Amino acid sequence: MRSRTWNTGLSFAAVAIAAIGLSGCATAAKPEAMVAKMQPTDRPFPQFLSHAMCVRNVTGGEKTNPLWVSKVDNDGFRSALGTSLDSAGLVAPTNACAYPIDVNLLGLSQPGIGFDMTVTSHVNYKVYDPKAQPLVLETIDSPFTATVSDAFVGVERIRLANEGAIRLSIQMFFDKLRNAAAPKTASAN
């Protein structure tokens, strides 16, 4: 009887160790993986935004707890958005920002488990003109799915889905910027 209890306990321990090994530790989203890439087919941005924007505030992000699930933190989001703006030719020179951007990451809707994991980011973007009047006020919900073929381990799939959801959010924000009308003061110049 004692041998059966010992074998059952040993089997349980082996299964627990295998589960921990397969699950891995959660890692934060990588800023470079959240950068929106410009495509040759993308419409141009309005001229008044060219080299005139900066990221002023990013709030709402969360640090990743390695024992739980991947998240997107404020610094990572700021870096990804700043790099995206720079590659699009929108970043203003130091101390010359005419159109500041405030971002609030309202949350990430993440699945608990699954083979294909879809994360939806909920992000509020606010762009202000030189007179501190709102130019663009948008809340963007952007879903992205990472599959088992992208990453076998679940926590890695969640991280990839987080990164994809933020990257898509930035791309959708850029689409809103492409449709922005020049403020009355800018068109009078």
C-alpha positions in Angstrom: 0.0 0.0 0.0 2.8 2.4 0.9 4.4 1.7 -2.5 1.2 2.7 -4.3 1.0 6.0 -2.4 4.6 6.7 -3.1 4.1 6.0 -6.9 1.0 8.2 -6.9 2.9 11.0 -5.2 5.8 10.6 -7.5 3.5 10.6 -10.6 1.8 13.8 -9.4 5.2 15.5 -8.8 6.4 14.5 -12.3 3.2 15.9 -13.9 3.5 19.1 -11.9 7.2 19.6 -12.9 6.4 18.9 -16.5 3.5 21.4 -16.4 5.7 24.1 -14.9 8.4 23.4 -17.5 6.0 23.6 -20.4 4.3 26.7 -19.1 7.4 28.8 -18.6 7.6 32.2 -17.1 5.7 35.2 -18.4 7.8 37.9 -20.1 6.8 41.5 -20.8 5.9 42.5 -24.3 8.9 43.6 -26.4 8.7 47.2 -27.6 10.4 46.4 -30.9 7.7 43.8 -31.6 5.0 46.4 -31.1 6.3 48.9 -33.6 4.0 49.6 -36.5 5.7 49.2 -39.9 4.9 51.6 -42.7 3.8 50.0 -45.9 4.4 51.5 -49.4 0.6 51.4 -50.0 -0.1 53.5 -46.8 -1.7 56.8 -47.5 0.5 59.8 -46.5 0.0 61.7 -43.3 -1.3 65.3 -43.5 1.7 67.6 -44.0 1.0 69.7 -40.8 1.8 66.6 -38.7 5.2 65.9 -40.4 8.0 66.2 -37.8 5.5 67.9 -35.4 4.4 65.1 -32.9 5.6 63.7 -29.7 4.5 61.2 -27.1 3.7 63.2 -23.9 2.1 60.7 -21.6 1.5 57.0 -21.5 -0.6 55.6 -18.7 -2.5 52.4 -17.9 0.2 49.9 -18.6 1.1 47.1 -16.2 4.4 45.4 -15.3 4.5 41.7 -16.1 4.5 39.3 -13.1 6.7 36.4 -14.3 4.5 34.0 -12.4 1.3 35.2 -14.0 0.7 36.5 -17.5 2.5 38.8 -20.0 1.4 42.5 -19.9 2.4 45.7 -21.7 4.0 48.4 -19.5 4.0 52.2 -20.0 7.7 52.4 -21.0 7.4 49.6 -23.6 4.3 51.2 -25.1 6.0 54.6 -25.2 9.0 53.1 -26.9 6.9 51.3 -29.5 4.8 54.4 -30.3 7.8 56.7 -30.4 9.7 54.4 -32.8 6.6 54.0 -35.0 6.1 57.8 -35.1 9.8 58.3 -35.9 9.7 55.8 -38.8 6.6 57.5 -40.2 8.4 60.9 -40.1 6.1 62.4 -37.5 8.5 62.9 -34.5 9.2 66.5 -33.8 12.7 67.7 -32.9 13.4 68.2 -29.2 11.4 71.0 -27.7 9.5 71.6 -31.0 6.4 69.4 -30.4 3.3 71.0 -31.8 1.0 68.0 -31.5 1.5 66.1 -28.2 -0.1 62.6 -27.8 -1.5 61.2 -24.6 -2.1 57.5 -24.5 -4.1 55.5 -21.9 -3.9 51.7 -22.2 -7.4 51.0 -20.8 -6.7 47.3 -20.7 -5.9 44.0 -22.5 -8.6 41.4 -22.8 -6.7 38.2 -22.6 -7.9 34.6 -22.6 -7.1 32.2 -19.7 -6.2 29.3 -21.8 -6.5 28.1 -25.4 -4.7 27.0 -28.5 -5.3 30.1 -30.5 -5.1 33.1 -28.1 -6.7 36.4 -29.1 -5.8 39.5 -27.1 -7.8 42.7 -27.6 -6.1 45.9 -26.6 -8.3 48.9 -25.6 -6.3 52.1 -26.0 -7.4 55.7 -25.8 -5.4 58.2 -27.9 -5.6 61.9 -27.6 -3.8 64.3 -29.9 -3.8 68.0 -29.1 -3.1 70.9 -31.5 -0.8 73.9 -30.8 -3.6 75.7 -28.9 -4.2 72.6 -26.7 -7.5 71.8 -28.4 -8.3 68.2 -29.2 -7.3 67.2 -32.7 -7.9 63.4 -32.5 -9.7 61.7 -29.7 -10.1 57.9 -30.3 -10.5 54.8 -28.3 -9.3 51.9 -30.4 -10.1 48.2 -29.7 -7.7 46.0 -31.7 -7.8 42.2 -31.5 -4.8 40.0 -32.5 -4.6 36.2 -32.5 -1.4 34.2 -31.9 -1.7 30.5 -32.8 0.1 27.3 -31.6 2.2 27.5 -34.8 3.5 31.0 -33.6 4.5 29.6 -30.2 3.9 26.3 -28.5 4.1 27.5 -25.0 0.9 29.4 -23.8 2.6 32.3 -22.0 4.7 33.0 -25.2 1.5 33.0 -27.3 -0.1 35.5 -24.9 3.0 37.7 -25.2 2.9 37.5 -29.0 -0.8 38.3 -29.0 -0.2 41.3 -26.7 2.5 42.6 -29.0 0.3 42.1 -32.1 -2.7 43.8 -30.5 -0.6 46.9 -29.6 1.1 47.0 -33.0 -2.4 46.8 -34.7 -3.7 49.5 -32.3 -0.8 51.9 -33.4 -1.6 51.1 -37.0 -5.2 51.9 -36.5 -4.3 55.1 -34.7 -2.1 56.1 -37.7 -5.1 55.6 -39.9 -7.0 58.1 -37.8 -4.1 60.5 -38.1 -4.2 60.2 -41.9 -7.7 61.5 -41.8 -7.1 64.3 -39.3 -8.1 67.8 -40.6 -5.7 70.7 -40.0 -6.7 72.9 -37.1 -8.1 76.3 -38.1 -5.0 78.0 -36.9 -2.7 75.9 -39.0 -4.6 76.4 -42.2 -4.7 80.2 -41.7 -0.8 80.3 -41.8 
